[in-house]
Amino acid sequence: MDHLEAQIDELADKYFSRLLEIRRHLHMHPELSNQEFKTTNFINQELDKASIKKLPLISQTGTSAEISGSDGPIVALRADIDALPIQEESDLPFRSVVNGISHMCGHDVHTTIALGVGFILQELKHLLPGTVRLIFQPAEESEGGAEAMIAEGLLNDVKAIIGLHNMPDLPVGTIGLKEGFLMASVDDFTVKIKGKGGHAALPEKAIDPIVIGSAVVNLLQTLVSRTISPRESAVITVGSFQAGNTHNVIPEFAVLKGTVRTSSETVRKQIQESFQTLVQNLVHSLGGEVEIDYQVLLPAVFNHSKVTSIVRDAAISTVGIDKVVAAEATMGGEDFSFYQQKVPGCYVWLGSRNKEKDIIYGWHHPKFMVDEDAIKTGVKLMTRSVFKLLTDTTLSI
């Protein structure tokens, strides 16, 4: 493996300038979820240039490819390809040329890393003890991207899957890993409260949905603190409260929208059941009527212990044990979790922060950026990881 790892490092160095060009092209030409037509075409062109076999897909956005060596298991690597509706605030020569759309979450970097892994594996496929399947997934920022790729059969016969995300809280050159819970499940809700409209000076003749809605907001804050064990992680946030359009009228309706994040399926179901009952009872007790639309969206990202252990070995050989850190769980969500429901998987934090270059802003910030040195680290890590996963005999599907 030592000689192989030296070859991986040499090839990562060899392809680095090309990967920078790819990343900067992707960064300049971002596309929103399910609109990644040009992005998909560009990825396919790069795969063709490297003579990497593409897999036929029904989907018009997103693509997949395989590099096969000798007979053996299949390991998958997933990268997300979509951008965000954010105006980039940057003076970089490769800043987004699309008004109001930008890669302010770093998916351009993830895509570039997956291509880099493909380039290296194509050169080393005579040493590959199996098959590596690259999944370039659309629509991570919205809904349905992972599920569409799974429906295409891209997890069929897959032994394990890995993925990564840049991490602005970690210095470039470091790798964050954690077994078990890493990212929260995601559910969204809309609560529509019907009161009785009237004049603001005559509240006794009305049923004020703003007052009722305010009570609902306060109730939801105590739902977690007084019904969920403090040993568990859960967050309920109301992000939108819409009611009325003038100062002297009590409106007929109030609409609350928000999100629920949890660390386990048990807590997730408990909150969903309590949410419905408590909100309905409160609104009715205050004289209002209510409609609740509760959307169950993403499961939690939960890293498989054995796959994570194998990736940790790859990380140590990539950056050294002192730069492999314990990842902190987050209540953010990721549809990589859908893959993990089907096959053992590990999701990795790739350090991307660099204070000296003023690369300090978090995901979805208009000044967000990734230190491009993280690309080389990511390529080396993922390439080592797939080799180690293919040769491991203790993990089976």
PyMOL commands that set and color helices and strands:
alter all, ss='L'
color gray80, all
select helices_A, chain A and resi 2-28+37-49+107-123+125-127+145-151+203-205+209-227+265-285+305-319+321-323+336-340+355-357+373-391
alter helices_A, ss='H'
color red, helices_A
select strands_A, chain A and resi 53-54+63-68+74-80+131-137+158-171+175-177+180-183+185-194+198-199+234-243+249-250+253-262+289-298+301-303+324-326+345-353
alter strands_A, ss='S'
color yellow, strands_A
deselect
rebuild
show_as cartoon
